Amino acid sequence: MYLDEFAFVSPNIQEEFFSSVYPTISSGKTSKVLITSTPNGLDMFYRIWSDSERGKNSYKRVEVNWWDVPGRDQKFKEQTIANTSEEQWRVEFECEFLGSQLTLIDPYSLDKCIQTDLLL
């Protein structure tokens, strides 16, 4: 199954769709799930991505950085930021997951908070 720009699918549809197809995917010995996307908040794609980073699921992450693309250098970065915004650059090219923009606390400040798993 291939899910392109998965983070831009409505969160409730992400959950419902994935829940409905996962039993079929998990029943095959050679079934694979390929998800490509840039970040779009703290949704299911974020959860899959961050859990794979911490070894909490069996997904294998592949990250392609902007500087890995031929012709993209510091000048490209500066021009892109000038044509868009620093925030857009961080999300689209640096793969930063930011929460809602409608919070009282700036999402970049929230991002600096340490995430831990609570032990109850």
Secondary structure as a PSIPRED ss2 file (coil, helix, strand):
# PSIPRED VFORMAT (PSIPRED V4.0)

   1 M C   1.000  0.000  0.000
   2 Y E   0.000  0.000  1.000
   3 L E   0.000  0.000  1.000
   4 D E   0.000  0.000  1.000
   5 E C   1.000  0.000  0.000
   6 F H   0.000  1.000  0.000
   7 A H   0.000  1.000  0.000
   8 F H   0.000  1.000  0.000
   9 V C   1.000  0.000  0.000
  10 S C   1.000  0.000  0.000
  11 P H   0.000  1.000  0.000
  12 N H   0.000  1.000  0.000
  13 I H   0.000  1.000  0.000
  14 Q H   0.000  1.000  0.000
  15 E H   0.000  1.000  0.000
  16 E H   0.000  1.000  0.000
  17 F H   0.000  1.000  0.000
  18 F H   0.000  1.000  0.000
  19 S H   0.000  1.000  0.000
  20 S H   0.000  1.000  0.000
  21 V H   0.000  1.000  0.000
  22 Y H   0.000  1.000  0.000
  23 P H   0.000  1.000  0.000
  24 T H   0.000  1.000  0.000
  25 I H   0.000  1.000  0.000
  26 S H   0.000  1.000  0.000
  27 S H   0.000  1.000  0.000
  28 G C   1.000  0.000  0.000
  29 K C   1.000  0.000  0.000
  30 T C   1.000  0.000  0.000
  31 S C   1.000  0.000  0.000
  32 K C   1.000  0.000  0.000
  33 V C   1.000  0.000  0.000
  34 L E   0.000  0.000  1.000
  35 I E   0.000  0.000  1.000
  36 T E   0.000  0.000  1.000
  37 S C   1.000  0.000  0.000
  38 T C   1.000  0.000  0.000
  39 P C   1.000  0.000  0.000
  40 N C   1.000  0.000  0.000
  41 G C   1.000  0.000  0.000
  42 L C   1.000  0.000  0.000
  43 D C   1.000  0.000  0.000
  44 M H   0.000  1.000  0.000
  45 F H   0.000  1.000  0.000
  46 Y H   0.000  1.000  0.000
  47 R H   0.000  1.000  0.000
  48 I H   0.000  1.000  0.000
  49 W H   0.000  1.000  0.000
  50 S H   0.000  1.000  0.000
  51 D H   0.000  1.000  0.000
  52 S H   0.000  1.000  0.000
  53 E H   0.000  1.000  0.000
  54 R C   1.000  0.000  0.000
  55 G C   1.000  0.000  0.000
  56 K C   1.000  0.000  0.000
  57 N C   1.000  0.000  0.000
  58 S C   1.000  0.000  0.000
  59 Y C   1.000  0.000  0.000
  60 K C   1.000  0.000  0.000
  61 R C   1.000  0.000  0.000
  62 V C   1.000  0.000  0.000
  63 E C   1.000  0.000  0.000
  64 V C   1.000  0.000  0.000
  65 N C   1.000  0.000  0.000
  66 W H   0.000  1.000  0.000
  67 W H   0.000  1.000  0.000
  68 D H   0.000  1.000  0.000
  69 V C   1.000  0.000  0.000
  70 P C   1.000  0.000  0.000
  71 G C   1.000  0.000  0.000
  72 R C   1.000  0.000  0.000
  73 D C   1.000  0.000  0.000
  74 Q H   0.000  1.000  0.000
  75 K H   0.000  1.000  0.000
  76 F H   0.000  1.000  0.000
  77 K H   0.000  1.000  0.000
  78 E H   0.000  1.000  0.000
  79 Q H   0.000  1.000  0.000
  80 T H   0.000  1.000  0.000
  81 I H   0.000  1.000  0.000
  82 A H   0.000  1.000  0.000
  83 N H   0.000  1.000  0.000
  84 T C   1.000  0.000  0.000
  85 S C   1.000  0.000  0.000
  86 E H   0.000  1.000  0.000
  87 E H   0.000  1.000  0.000
  88 Q H   0.000  1.000  0.000
  89 W H   0.000  1.000  0.000
  90 R H   0.000  1.000  0.000
  91 V H   0.000  1.000  0.000
  92 E H   0.000  1.000  0.000
  93 F C   1.000  0.000  0.000
  94 E C   1.000  0.000  0.000
  95 C C   1.000  0.000  0.000
  96 E C   1.000  0.000  0.000
  97 F C   1.000  0.000  0.000
  98 L C   1.000  0.000  0.000
  99 G C   1.000  0.000  0.000
 100 S C   1.000  0.000  0.000
 101 Q C   1.000  0.000  0.000
 102 L C   1.000  0.000  0.000
 103 T C   1.000  0.000  0.000
 104 L C   1.000  0.000  0.000
 105 I C   1.000  0.000  0.000
 106 D C   1.000  0.000  0.000
 107 P H   0.000  1.000  0.000
 108 Y H   0.000  1.000  0.000
 109 S H   0.000  1.000  0.000
 110 L H   0.000  1.000  0.000
 111 D H   0.000  1.000  0.000
 112 K C   1.000  0.000  0.000
 113 C C   1.000  0.000  0.000
 114 I C   1.000  0.000  0.000
 115 Q C   1.000  0.000  0.000
 116 T C   1.000  0.000  0.000
 117 D C   1.000  0.000  0.000
 118 L C   1.000  0.000  0.000
 119 L C   1.000  0.000  0.000
 120 L C   1.000  0.000  0.000
